[in-house]
Amino acid sequence: MGEYVKGAEPDRWHWCKNCKQYPHVVIQKRSSRPASDLCDDCQDIEKRAFRKIATT
């Protein structure tokens, strides 16, 4: 994907910049996908994008 970011606690890991919960102030960054604590909205955006690619 790219970069995973997290805002202030109790935030979760985000990677889709168009996520409505994407943090304005980034507290933590990492390049590898975290094993847990992933943003539900980012996961939904990712799933929709993969489905769209699969149907084209």
ABEGO torsion letter per residue (X at the ends): XEBBBBBBOABBBBABAABAABBABBABBBABBBABGBBAAAAAAAAAAAAAAAAX
